[in-house]
Amino acid sequence: MPDIYLCTQGNGYQPSYQQGCLQGTRETVLKTIESWIRDFNRSPIIWLSGLAGVGKSTIAQTVVEWCNAQGQLALSFFCSCNTHGQSNPHLIFPMLAIQLAQKHPKVRSTLVSLLRFNPNIVYGSPSDQVEKLIVKPLKSADFPTIIIIDALDEWMDDKSQSAILSAVEHWIQDIPMVKFLITSRPKPHILASFHLPLLSGLANAFTLHDIAPDLINSDIRLFLKYELSELATWNGLDKWPTAAQLDLLCNRAAGLFMYAVATVKFLGHKHTLPNEQYTIIADSPDDTIHEGGVEGVHGGLSLDSLCISIFQTSFRGNDDEDDAIVRSVLAIVVLATCPLPPSAIATLVCLEVGEVMSILGSIQSLLRLHKDPDQPVHPFHKLFSDLLTSPTRCADERFHIAPGKFHSEIALGCFGVMNETFKDGLLPQDHATNCEVTLKYACTSWYIHLARAREKATALTSALSLFLKEDVEAWFEALGSLEAATVTVSARDEIIPWLREVRFDAL
C-alpha cells in the first residue's frame, strides 16, 4: 500500500504547518465543542461550517491538541486538494485506522491483520472501510473516540465528499462512544447531505460566520495585537502598532481570520520594516470584493486586494517577458497536483533554481517557503490559488493564471522531463533528490495536466506521439519502481476524452 506509506511519513494526515488558536481567542466555539466532546448523550456529529478564511482548520487543530492534552483519543484527517494523500478519498478511513492502531495497542493487532489480509480495502467504498476499519475495532475496544475530518470540501469530486458523509451516516449509530467533528465550507451538496433525515437528526451545525461580529472582531484584534507586538519587538519599534492602527486592520479584516494572518505575514516582510509595510495597507483604497460571492462576509480591503497589492509591489519593475516568467512559476504553484519544491519547478519551466527562489521569495508573505529549494512550497491558503485562476477576482491580468493555457505548458514540461531522462536509460532512483522528485511528478501527473489542457493542441499531440513511440516502455518501468502501476489506468481514462476533443486520431 504505497499511498498509505507515503501519507504516514511526517504525520501526513495532519499538516505540520497548521497551528492552533492563539490562547484567549475563539473561546465561544471552543467551549461549545469541548462541552459537546465531554457529553456522549448529545448528538454524535458537529458540522463546523464557515467561509474560506474564517479559521475552521485552526479550530480543528486546536481541538486535536485539546483532546491530546485531556487524554481523549483523537483521530484526525486534514484534507487538502494540493497535498499528495490528503486529497485521496480512499485514504481517509485507512489513515484514521492507522492512527487508531498507533495510539491504542488493544486494536493494533486486529487492524494489522486486517490490512495484511485485505490490503485492497484502501480501494473499497467508504462504507466498507468504515465498517471494517472503524466500526469493528472500536466495538471491540469500547473506549471514547473523537474523529476530526477537516476541510472536507477541499476535494474536487462532490461524489467523494457525499460518499464520506453517507458512510458516516450509515454506520455512526453502530459505533459506541464516538463523535465526529467535520469542517467544511457551506457548499450546496454538503449542506444537502446534512439535511438528510437520518444525518440531520444526528448532527448539529455550527456556522462560524454567523458568530456575533463583536466576538470575532475582539479575537482578531487580540491576535493582531499579539503578533504585531512581536514584530515591533523584533524590529525595535516603539509604541507600534497604535490603537488606531489596530482598529484599521481589524476593521479591514471584518471577521476573516485569514485576512489577519495574511496581514501579519505581509507586515513581517524581511526586507521592509513593519510600519512601512503598514502604510501600503493603510493607503490602499476600500472595495467590496466578497469571498465566494457571499454578501457581507467582509468589507474594506479584501484579502484578494491585499494579495494583488503584494504582487504589484513585489513585481512593479517587471516588463512583459518578466511577467510571463512569473506566471509560469506561479502556475505550477497553484495547478500542480501536489506541492513541488522550487528545484522541481525550475526544471519544469526551464529556469535556474535561483531565479525561481527569487520570484517566490518576492511574495513569501503569501507562501510557506523554505530556505531549502528542495522543500515543497505551499500557498498559505486556497484563496491564493482561487484568486489567481479567476479572471473576475484577479484584478490585475499580469498575474492571472488561465488554467487551460498553463496546464498545457506544464504537460509539455512533464513530457520534456521524461524524454530527456528516459533517453539516457535512467529511472527515478538513479537521480539526485531534486531530479528524482521532478521525474516522479512528471511520470504520475503528465496525463492530468494533458486532460485539462485547452491550448497548444498541436504541440501536445506531437509530444504525446513522441512519448508513445519512444518513452512509454521506460515510463511503465518507472511506474513499477515507484509502485504506481495503477496510474496507467487513470492515464487512459483521462487522455481518451482529451484525444477525442482535439480530434487526434493518429493512434
N, C-alpha and C positions, 0 to 999 in steps of 0.2 A: 504494500500500500504506500507507494512513494509520496502521494499527495499528503497523506496524514503525517508521514515522517517530516516532510518539509514544513508543515504547519506547526508542529510541536517544537521546532527549534526556536529558541529565543522567545518562548511564550507567544507564539504567533497568533493565537486566538484572541489575544488582547494586546493592542498596540503599546509598545513600551513608552512611546512619547505621550500617551494620554495621561493627563494629570487630573486629580480630583479637585473638588471645590475648595476655594480659599476658606479657611476657618471663619465662621461668622456669616457666611453667605449661603443662600439657598436653604435657609433653615426651615421655612414652611414646608417645602416639598420634601426635604429630607426627613423631617419629623413625621410627616404623613406616611412615608414609605417605611420608616423604621417601626412605627406603630403597627402597620399592616404586616410586616415580617413577623413580629412577635405573636400575632394573634392568628392561629390556624383555623379559627372558626369563621374568619372573614373570607371574602372572595379569593380564589387561588391565583388570580391574574390581575396585574395592574398594567394598563397600557398608558405609557407616558408619551404623549404626543406633543409635537411642537414644530414650529417652522425651523428651517435651517438657521443655525447660529444662535439658538436660544439656550444651548447648554445641555442638551439631552445626554450626550456621551460623557460629559464631565460629571453629571449627576450619576450616571450608571457606574462610572469608575469609582466614585465616592461610596456608592452602595456596596460594591465589591470590597473595598477597603474596610468599611464598617463591619460587614459580615465576618471578614477575616479577624478583625480585632475582637469581635464578640464570640468567636469560636463557632460561628454558624458555617455550615458547609455551603459555599457559593460556587456555582459553575457558571462560567461566563463565555460568551462569544461575541466579539465586536466585529460586525460585518463591515466590509469595505470593498467597494467595486474596483478599487485601484490596487489592491494587495493580493498577491497570489495566495490561494487557500481561503482567504476571508471573503472571497466573492463566489465561492462554490457552494450551492445549497445542499449538495450531497454530503458535505463535510461537517455541517453544523452539529448534528447529533452524535456522530462518531467522535468529534472533538470534545464535546461535553462528556461523553463516556470515558474518554482517555483521562480527562481531568478527574472524573469520579474515581477511576482506578488509581490515579496518582495520590489522591487525597484520602482515600478510605481503603485500607488493606482488606477489609471484610469482603468487598466485592471485586477486588483486583483479580483474583484467580478465575472467577466466573467470567469476567469480561475478557480477560486474556484468552481463555479457552474458546470463547465465542468468536472472537476476531480471528483466531488461528483456524478454527473450523470453518468459518464462513467469512473470509476476507472480502467477498463481493457485497457484503452488507453496505459498504460505502457507496455502492451504486444502486441500492434499493430505494424504495419510496420512503419519504419522510415518516409515513405512518408505520411502516415495518421497522424502521430504525428506532422510532420512539418505543415501540413495543419491546423490541429485543434488547436495546442498549440502555434504555432509561427505566421503563416500567418494571421489567423483571428484576433488575439489580436492586432498585430502590424498594421494591416489595419485600425482597429477602433481607435487606439491611435494616429497614424500619427506623430511619432517622430523618429529621427535618432537613430539607434541602431547598435552597434558593437558586433558581436558574435565571440568569440575566442574558437576554438577547438584545444587543444594542444595534440601532440603525438598520432595522430590517428592510427599510425602503432603499438601502444602498444597492440592492440587487436590481439589475436592469429588467429581469424577467418577472413580470407581475404574477405569472402562474406559480413560480417557485415560492414567492412570498405567500401566496394564498395557500399553497400546499403545506408550508410550515405551520401556518395558523390552523389549518384543518386538522393536521396531525395532533397538535396540542389540544384542540377542541375535543377530538375523538377519545384521547387517552387520559386526559388530566384527572378525571374522576376515579381512574384506576390506580393512581399513584398516591400513596399515603404521604401526608405531611410534605407536600411540595408546593412551591409558589413560583410563578413566572413573572418576571419584570421584563416587559417588551417595550422598546422605544422605537419610534419612527416619526417621520413627518405624516401629517394627516392626509395621505393620498386616498383618492376615492375607493380603490379596490380594497385597501386595508381597512378603511372606515366601514365599508360594506361587510367585510369579514367579521368585524367586532359587533356588528348588528345582527348577525345570525342568531336564531332563537337560543341555541344552547350556549354559545360563546358569550352572548350579551348577558346571560344570567350568571356567568362565572367571572366576568371581568368588570373592573372599574376603570373608567377613563380619567386621566389627569392631564389637563391641557395646559402646558407651560405658558403659552402666550395669552392665556386668559387670567393669569395671576394678576392681582392688583398692581397697576403700574408703579405705585409708590414703593411697594416692596421690592420689585425688580430694580427700579432705579436706585434704591438705597443699597442693594447688593452690588450693583455695578459701580456705584460711587466708592464703596468700600474697597472693591477690587482695584479700581484705578488709583485710589489714594495710596494703597499699599505698594503697588507695582511702580508707580511714578516716584514715590519716595525712595524706593530702592535705586531707581535710575538717577535721581538727584544726588543721593549719597555717593554713588559710584562716580559721577561726573563732577562732584564738588560744587553743586549748585545750591545756593542758599535761598530758603523761602520759596521753593518751587516744587510742585505747582501751587498756585494760589487757589483760593476757594472759587474765584470767578472762573479760572481755567478749568477746574474740575467740573464746575457747573456746565460749561460749554461742551466738554467732552461727554458728560453724562447725558445731556440733552440731545446731542447728536447720536449717541448710541440708542437712546429711547427704547430700551428693552431688549436689544440684541447683544447678548454677551460676546458673540464672535466679533462684533464691531469693536468692543472694548479690548479684546485680545489682540486684534489686528492693530488697533491704535497703539497699544503698548509696544508691539513689535516694531511698528513704524517709528515711534519716538526713540526706540533703542538702537537705531541705525548706528553702526560702529564708527562711521566716518563723520557724523554730524552730531552736535550737541542736541539733547532732547528739546530744550527750549527753542532752538532754531527749527527743528522738525515740527514742533507745535505750531509755529507760525504758518506753515503750509496748510495745516488743517484749518486753523482759525480764519485764514484768508480765502478758503475755498467757498464758492457760492453754495447756498442751500438748494436742495432739489427734493423731489418727491418720488424717486425711484424705489419701488417696493419689492421686496424679495418674493419670488414666486407668484407675483400678480395679486397678492392679498393686500387689500387696502388697510392702511392704519397700522401696519407692523412696525414701521419706524419712520421718522421724519428727519428733516435736516440733511446733513451729508450722509448719503447711504454708503454701505460697505462697498458697493460697486464703484461709486465715485472715488472712494478712498483708494481702491486698488488702481483705478485708471490714473489717479493723481501720482501714485508711486511709479507707475510705468512711465508717465510723461516726464517726471523729474529725473528718473534714472537714465532715460534714453533720449534726453532732449537734444543732444548734438548729433543724432544719427541721420544718415542720408537714406535713400530708398534701399540701397543694397544692404546697409547695416540692418534696417528694419526687417528685410527678408530673412536674414540670418537669425535674428532674434525670434521671428515667428517659427522658423524651422525647429529651433531648440525648444521653444515653449510648446510646440505641437506635440513633441514626444512626451513632455512632462504631463500634458493633460489627456493625451489619447492613448498612451501605451497601456497594454493590458495589465501590467504590473509596474510598480515604481522601478526605474532604472537609475544606475549611478551615472554621474557626468561622463565618466570614461566610456561607457557604452553609448551614451547619447552622442558623444563626439564621433565615434566610429560610424554610427548610423547616418549622420549628416555630413560626414567627411570634413570635420573640423579638428583642430588641435584641442586637447583636453583643457589647456589653459584658457582658450577662447570661450569654451562652454562654461567653465568655472567663473570667468569674468562676467558673462551675461547673467548667470544665475545669482552670482554674488551681488549684482546691482539691485536685485529685487529680493534679497534674502529675508526681508521683513515679511514676505508673503510665503516663504518656503521653510521646510525643515531641511536645511542644507548642512552637510558635514564638511569639515575641512578635508577629509579624505575623499578624493574624487572617485574612489571605488565603492563608496557607500551610497545607497539609493537616496534620491531626492524626492520629497513628498510635498505636494501643495498643502498649505496649512488647513485648508477646508475645501469641501466640494464646491463651494461658491466660486472659488478661483477658476475651476475648470468650466463651470456653468457660465460664468461671465464671459470668458474668452471665446467660447464656442457659440455664443448667442449674438447674432447680428443686431438684435434690438437692444440688448443690455450693454454690449461693448460699445461705448460711445465714441471711441477713437479707433477708426478702421485700421490704423497702423498695427494694432495688437489683436485684431480679430483672427481667430483660428477657424477657418472653414473646414469642418471635419472631412467632407468628401475629397477635398483637394489634398489635405495633409495625410489622410490615410493612404492616398496614392503614393505620396512621397516616402512614407515610412515603409510601405510594402516594397517599393523599389530598393530602399536601403537594405531591407532584410534579404532580398534576392541577391544584392551585391555582396553582402557579408558571406552568405552561404557559397556563392560561386567562387569568391576569392579563396575561401578556406578549403572547400572540397577539391579544388583543382590541385591543391598541394597534398591531397590524401590525408588531411588531418581531421580529427574528431574533437569534441569538446574537451576531453580530459588531456589532450595533447597541448593545451594552450595555457598561457598565464591567466590569472584570475579574471582580469577585466575582459580579455578576449573571449574567455570561456563563457562569461555571463552574456556577452553580446551574441555569440553564436547560439547559445541555448535559447535566448529570446527569439532570434531570427527563426530558428527551427520550429518553435512552438507557437509563434504568433503571426507569421507572414500571411497565412490564409485569412486570419481575422481582419487584418488591415486590407487585404485584397477584396474581401467581401463588402467592405464599407467604402471602397474607393469609388469616386464618381468623376474623376478626371484622369487624363493621361492613359486612356484605354489602349492606345497603340503601343506605347512603351511597356505597359504592364503585360499585354498579351505576348509581346516579344520576350520579355523577361520570363514569363511563365513557360513559354515554349522551350527556351534555353534550359530552364530548370528541369523540365520533364525529360529533356534529351540527355543532359549531361550530369545533373546533380541528384536526381531522385533516388538512385540506389544509395548514394552516400547519405542522403537525408534519412532513409529508412534505417541505415546502420547507426546514424547519430541518435535517432529516436530510441533505438534499442539500448544504447549506452546511457540514455537519460531516463530509462524506464518510463517512456511516454508513448508507447506504441498506439494507445487509443487516440492520439492526435490525428492519425491518418483518417479515421472515420469522421472526425469533426471537420477536417480539412475538405474531405469530399463533399460533405453536406453544405459547407459554406461556399465553396468555389463554383459548384454546378449552377446555382441560381445566378451568380455573377457572370459566368460564361454565357448563359442564355441572354442575359441582359445586354451584353456587349456584342451578341451575335458572333461569338468566337467559335467557329466550327472546324478548326484545323486539327482537332484531336481525332 
